[in-house]
Amino acid sequence: MPNLDQKIIENLAAIRERMAQAAISAGRSPDDIQLVAVTKYVGLPETAALLEAGCRDLGESRPQQLWEKADHPELAAAHWHLIGHLQRNKVRRTLPLVELIHSVDSLRLLETVNEAAEQLGQRKRVLLEVNCSGEAEKHGLTTSSLMEMLSELPALRHVEVCGLMTMAARSGGEVVAGKNFSALRQLRDVAQQSAPPEVTLTELSMGMSHDFEVAIREGATIVRVGSLLFEGVGLRE
Ligand SMILES: *Cc1c(COP(=O)(O)O)cnc(C)c1O
C-alpha cells in the first residue's frame, strides 16, 4: 500500500521537524531527544513502513502485542520499548525482546525484572514510571514510593534504572501537561541528589502526540508519539 506508506513517511518527517524546532526553541540539541514511535494502533504493514522509513525505536503498551510484533521476521530490525503496564508473570517472556521498559511501577516488578535479567545474563535498562498527574486510574509510583526505592537500586545489579517516565493528565491541555512534565523533571533532580552514587537518572520519557513539544521544553529526552504518526492512515483503536 504505497499511499499509506507515503502518508506515514510524511507524518514522521513532520513530527521530527517539530521535535527539532521545539528542541532549538528550548536551547537544546535535537540529537538529545529520541522518538519512540508507538505502534499500538496499527498492524504489521504500518509498523513495517515506519521501520523502513528509518524509525527503529518502536513502542507497544501491551506485552502480548509487543510479543507478536517482535516475533515477526519483517520487524526484526526494530528496537522495542514497552511503555504500558507489565504484569510480573509476563516479565520473563517480554524481557529478551525489549530495549527499554518505560513502565516499572513497583519495587516488586523491578525485582522480578532483575531476576529475569540475571537468568538471561544481561543488564537491562529500565525507567521508573511516576504518576505526576495524581489521576487514580493511572499506573505509576508516587513521589514518596520512588524516593523510598532509591536505596534498594544498587542491590539489583541486573537492572540499570536510567530515568523516569510519566503521562500528563488526560484532559488538562498543554498548561497542565507542562506542569506535570516540569514536576517529573524536578522530581528527577531531587531523586538524583538523594540516590546512591551508582544511580544515574538521565532519561525523562514524557510527551505524546498532543504534548511532545511541551515535554521537550520541559526536558524530555524521549518522546512517545503514536496517533499523530498515523493521522490520515486509519487507526485500529
Ligand atoms: C498510547 C501511548 C502513547 C502514545 O499516545 P498518542 O497520544 O497516541 O501519541 C504514549 N505513551 C503511552 C504510555 C501510551 O500508552
The ligand as an SDF file (V2000), in Angstrom:
LIG
                    3D

 15 15  0  0  0  0  0  0  0  0999 V2000
   -0.5820    5.2460   23.5910 C   0  0  0  0  0  0  0  0  0  0  0  0
    0.5380    5.7670   24.3770 C   0  0  0  0  0  0  0  0  0  0  0  0
    1.3550    6.7850   23.8570 C   0  0  0  0  0  0  0  0  0  0  0  0
    1.1040    7.4440   22.5270 C   0  0  0  0  0  0  0  0  0  0  0  0
   -0.0300    8.2550   22.6220 O   0  0  0  0  0  0  0  0  0  0  0  0
   -0.5190    9.1910   21.4140 P   0  0  0  0  0  0  0  0  0  0  0  0
   -1.3640   10.1990   22.0850 O   0  0  0  0  0  0  0  0  0  0  0  0
   -1.2800    8.2950   20.5050 O   0  0  0  0  0  0  0  0  0  0  0  0
    0.6710    9.7630   20.7850 O   0  0  0  0  0  0  0  0  0  0  0  0
    2.4220    7.2010   24.6330 C   0  0  0  0  0  0  0  0  0  0  0  0
    2.6800    6.6680   25.8470 N   0  0  0  0  0  0  0  0  0  0  0  0
    1.9130    5.7000   26.3780 C   0  0  0  0  0  0  0  0  0  0  0  0
    2.2620    5.1550   27.7290 C   0  0  0  0  0  0  0  0  0  0  0  0
    0.8200    5.2150   25.6650 C   0  0  0  0  0  0  0  0  0  0  0  0
    0.0630    4.2410   26.2100 O   0  0  0  0  0  0  0  0  0  0  0  0
  1  2  1  0
  2  3  1  0
  2 14  2  0
  3  4  1  0
  3 10  2  0
  4  5  1  0
  5  6  1  0
  6  7  2  0
  6  8  1  0
  6  9  1  0
 10 11  1  0
 11 12  2  0
 12 13  1  0
 12 14  1  0
 14 15  1  0
M  END
$$$$
